[in-house]
Amino acid sequence: MKKSHQNCKKLAAPNLTACGSILLQAFFAVLAVGCISVKHRTVDHPVEQTSYTVLFVYEGQADSICVTGDFNGWSSHDCCMDSHNERWEAECQLNSGKHIYAFFINGEKFIPDPQALIMEDDGFGGYNSAVIIP
């Protein structure tokens, strides 16, 4: 079941919140993924760096799904989704910039996010998804 973009907007907009005192203003930008929610956070480092909590959503049957990408070293276990019937969700931390990712299904295969607006060749005859964080 593919989620309509109209339903995604209803899901994403109420989940846009601020952490701390800084608000990610209604500068939703064009986040290049079908249905995500972004929360703003400042990470304490010697050089202040901004990170965002990004909600990834997948709908379909599976035993396990993890989000893997350049933001977590393509780890197949760092950002795994929780199931709510056939709706899967995971929150991952991403810094500003463009990030390449895929869903790792049942510990067996990588698939691009079916709702992503940007797809890129993965170099192995398939595709990865991309998301751009402002």
PyMOL commands that set and color helices and strands:
alter all, ss='L'
color gray80, all
select helices_A, chain A and resi 5-15+70-72
alter helices_A, ss='H'
color red, helices_A
select strands_A, chain A and resi 17-18+38-43+49-59+65-69+82-84+87-95+97-105+109-111+118-121+127-133
alter strands_A, ss='S'
color yellow, strands_A
deselect
rebuild
show_as cartoon
